[in-house]
């Protein structure tokens, strides 16, 4: 490389560095604008309140209990055979 080529490359690098500095300053937000307020969340605790006695008591309906309607004695009800 000749001395002129090295000087030309150095000038191009210097000018592109200055240009990229100003362009990045225009594109990216400044540090003071990058701050954002967030909502504070309460800490999670292991305490669980007792459920409402109006809905959860010994007289309530048990949805997990098997309910049988009629006399379903067919062992394969979806087989097409009926008894």
C-alpha positions as CSV (number, residue, x, y, z in Angstrom):
1,X,0.0,0.0,0.0
2,X,1.1,3.5,-0.7
3,X,1.3,6.3,1.9
4,X,-1.7,8.0,0.3
5,X,-3.9,4.9,0.6
6,X,-3.2,4.6,4.3
7,X,-4.0,8.2,4.9
8,X,-7.2,8.0,2.8
9,X,-8.3,4.9,4.8
10,X,-7.6,6.7,8.1
11,X,-9.6,9.8,7.0
12,X,-12.5,7.6,5.9
13,X,-12.5,5.7,9.2
14,X,-12.4,9.0,11.2
15,X,-15.2,10.6,9.2
16,X,-17.4,7.4,9.4
17,X,-16.8,7.2,13.2
18,X,-17.9,10.8,13.7
19,X,-20.9,10.3,11.5
20,X,-21.9,7.0,13.2
21,X,-21.6,8.8,16.6
22,X,-24.1,11.5,15.6
23,X,-26.5,9.2,13.8
24,X,-26.6,6.8,16.8
25,X,-27.3,9.7,19.0
26,X,-30.3,10.7,16.8
27,X,-31.6,7.1,16.5
28,X,-31.3,5.8,20.0
29,X,-33.0,7.4,23.0
30,X,-30.8,9.2,25.5
31,X,-30.3,7.7,29.0
32,X,-32.8,10.0,30.7
33,X,-35.6,8.9,28.3
34,X,-34.8,5.2,28.8
35,X,-36.1,5.1,32.4
36,X,-39.6,3.8,32.9
37,X,-41.8,3.7,36.0
38,X,-43.2,0.3,36.9
39,X,-45.9,-0.9,39.2
40,X,-44.8,-2.3,42.5
41,X,-46.2,-5.8,43.1
42,X,-46.9,-7.2,46.6
43,X,-44.8,-10.1,47.8
44,X,-46.3,-13.6,47.5
45,X,-47.0,-15.2,50.9
46,X,-47.7,-18.8,51.9
47,X,-50.9,-17.7,53.7
48,X,-54.1,-18.8,52.1
49,X,-57.4,-17.5,53.5
50,X,-60.1,-19.9,54.4
51,X,-62.7,-20.4,51.7
52,X,-66.2,-19.0,52.1
53,X,-68.4,-21.3,54.3
54,X,-71.5,-20.4,52.2
55,X,-70.0,-22.4,49.3
56,X,-67.6,-24.8,50.9
57,X,-69.3,-26.8,53.6
58,X,-70.4,-30.3,54.4
59,X,-73.8,-29.8,52.9
60,X,-72.5,-28.7,49.5
61,X,-72.9,-30.7,46.3
62,X,-69.8,-32.8,45.5
63,X,-69.1,-32.3,41.8
64,X,-66.7,-35.3,41.8
65,X,-69.4,-37.8,42.8
66,X,-70.4,-40.2,40.1
67,X,-74.0,-39.5,38.9
68,X,-75.8,-42.3,37.1
69,X,-78.9,-41.7,35.1
70,X,-81.0,-44.8,34.4
71,X,-79.8,-48.4,34.4
72,X,-76.6,-48.2,32.3
73,X,-75.7,-51.9,32.3
74,X,-74.2,-51.8,28.8
75,X,-70.4,-52.4,29.0
76,X,-69.8,-50.9,25.6
77,X,-72.2,-48.0,25.1
78,X,-70.6,-46.6,22.0
79,X,-70.3,-50.0,20.2
80,X,-73.6,-49.8,18.4
81,X,-75.1,-52.6,20.5
82,X,-77.9,-51.8,22.9
83,X,-79.3,-53.9,25.7
